[in-house]
Every structure is written in structure tokens, then in C-alpha cells.
């Protein structure tokens, strides 16, 4: 079955069984390897992407459910690593093994789109089911706050006319 959606800003059509999980469409059909398989039960967050701007687990999401939707993977967050979340992750040196980090960053970037200055409680709520086997949670939290600062700085620079976003 042909299924059309937008992937990282580009019109995309795949010809797969409609119940194939989006994760495997991304990884095996479209060669988008940034999205990871973690648990296969939508519990760990390694497979998180944005579907119409919302952080969404893909390991159990049938591809038919994204027909007509806008899907953004870690590759689409910023091709050159200049998204504030990507910058913060590098500056704070968050990853240890790095396996879960794409899902972490996709969850954070969706959070910051709706809440540009989250409290620790709001961060806890948003990140509750994103697991990190290396337990870099304190660096993740620090990077989330740093991401928010970078976004606020970009918006202030844009508002004053001294920067571009």
C-alpha cells in the first residue's frame, strides 16, 4: 500500500504494509538510522520522532497512522547540528554511549516548542518515560535548561534585529 507523508520537510511515499511500524519504515525503507530501536513496546523513548510537532514513539506506530502527517526525525531537527537542543547536548557533553540521545533530543525539542522555559517538574513530566541506561539524567536536565536559554537568546536576538533564526 502506498502511504504519503512529509518526512523532514520533503514529500515522501512508501509502498509497505500499512501495519508496518513507522520505526522500521524510517530505518529499513528510508535509511534514517538516527531513530533507534530500544524496547519495541513504546516504553523507553529511543524511537521518538515528531509527528505533526508532537513527540511520538514509533516502534509500535503503524505507518498508516502518519498518512498525510509531518514527520521529523533527528536528521530533520537540523542537518548541520545547529538546533539549540543539539548545540546544548554538545556543549553539556550529555551522551555517554549515545544510544538513547536522539529520542531524548526529539522529546526535549517538542517540549520546548510548547513550553520554552520548563520547570524541573515539567521536565520530569515530559521526560518521564525516556530511559538512559548510562544514567546521564543530570546532564540531560542541564542540557534542557541550556537549550531553553539558547532558544531565548536566539529569540531575543531576532526580536532586536541582531540575529537570524
C-alpha atoms as one frame of an Amber mdcrd trajectory, in Angstrom:
protein
   0.000   0.000   0.000   1.340   3.442  -0.868   1.406   5.855   2.043   2.223
   9.547   1.621   3.586  11.787   4.352   6.118  14.552   4.777   9.491  13.474
   6.151  11.865  16.169   7.348  10.161  18.685   5.062  10.122  16.515   1.935
   7.129  14.776   0.399   7.624  11.045   0.871   5.798   7.978  -0.420   6.460
   4.467   0.811   4.978   1.254  -0.525   4.780  -1.008   2.524   2.205  -2.935
   4.507   0.093  -0.382   6.366   0.678  -2.005   9.751   4.491  -1.848   9.457
   5.807   0.191  12.409   6.987   3.650  11.424  10.339   2.917  13.103  11.122
   0.191  10.583   9.888   2.285   7.668  12.263   5.052   8.762  15.261   2.780
   9.403  14.903  -0.013   6.852  12.976   1.558   3.991  14.094   5.205   4.152
  17.584   4.649   5.665  17.036   7.150   8.501  19.251   5.459  11.091  19.105
   8.175  13.781  15.850   6.863  15.180  16.713   3.836  17.319  15.010   0.623
  18.352  15.074   0.304  22.122  12.348  -1.808  23.671   9.746  -2.411  20.969
   6.966  -1.610  23.437   6.894   2.233  23.321   8.357   2.381  26.827  11.942
   3.662  26.538  11.760   6.593  24.090  14.710   5.664  21.847  12.372   5.608
  18.825  10.875   9.069  19.398  10.253  11.377  16.435   7.849  14.273  15.905
   4.523  13.589  14.223   2.843  16.895  13.449   5.103  18.502  16.064   4.314
  16.067  18.862   6.917  13.711  20.346   5.750  10.254  19.277   7.092   6.732
  19.829   7.452   4.890  16.523   8.251   1.280  17.404   4.579   0.317  17.579
   3.018   3.097  15.495   1.665   1.709  12.222   2.906   3.739   9.266  -0.709
   4.098   8.085  -1.272   6.347  11.116   1.087   9.007   9.696  -0.619   9.216
   6.301  -0.668  12.914   5.418   1.283  13.870   8.560   4.534  15.772   9.006
   7.209  13.513  10.469  10.507  14.893  11.740  13.407  12.665  12.747  16.642
  13.645  14.476  18.135  14.088  10.994  15.435  16.662  10.255  15.832  18.584
  13.504  18.856  20.252  11.934  21.043  18.732   9.238  24.088  20.678  10.398
  23.634  20.301  14.175  22.640  23.918  14.768  19.327  23.347  16.518  19.602
  24.734  20.080  18.955  21.291  21.581  21.751  19.767  19.506  24.096  22.597
  20.478  23.249  22.227  24.173  23.748  18.453  24.031  27.263  19.019  22.621
  28.162  21.851  24.991  26.999  19.947  28.083  28.546  16.707  26.742  25.384
  14.756  27.501  25.891  11.414  25.750  27.856   8.595  27.224  27.017   5.708
  24.902  24.628   7.961  22.958  22.110   5.292  22.014  19.063   6.966  23.564
  20.050  10.531  22.832  18.165  11.058  19.563  14.921  10.121  21.307  15.825
  12.319  24.259  16.525  15.303  21.985  13.325  14.802  19.997  11.292  14.731
  23.204  13.040  17.852  24.515  12.658  19.806  21.279   8.908  19.078  21.241
   8.654  20.155  24.885  10.480  23.415  24.221   8.215  24.200  21.262   5.212
  24.293  23.593   6.975  25.363  26.789  10.120  27.428  26.131  11.033  27.711
  29.811  10.023  24.500  31.588  10.353  23.978  35.326  12.083  20.887  36.685
   8.649  19.374  37.364   7.553  19.978  33.779  10.826  18.475  32.546  10.255
  15.441  34.763   6.769  15.015  33.350   7.854  15.350  29.709  10.926  13.136
  30.068   9.370  10.605  32.449   9.458   7.643  30.074  12.718   8.413  28.255
  15.241   5.950  29.580  19.020   6.295  29.593  20.925   3.166  30.519  24.028
   5.248  31.188  22.041   7.388  33.659  23.088  10.759  32.244  19.901  12.281
  33.626  21.607  15.182  35.435  23.418  16.181  32.215  20.178  15.794  30.255
  18.375  18.142  32.665  21.234  20.644  32.481  21.151  20.483  28.671  17.382
  21.037  28.637  17.775  24.216  30.666  20.701  25.280  28.463  18.609  24.599
  25.332  15.884  26.867  26.713  18.491  29.590  27.336  19.816  29.252  23.786
  16.311  29.450  22.342  15.507  32.512  24.465  18.766  34.124  23.340  18.003
  33.399  19.669  14.506  34.852  20.030  15.840  37.952  21.794  18.465  38.442
  19.092  15.844  38.020  16.355  13.453  40.445  18.061  16.155  43.101  18.309
  17.141  42.584  14.683  20.675  41.457  15.516  20.285  37.788  14.678  18.541
  35.346  12.464  16.574  32.312  13.394
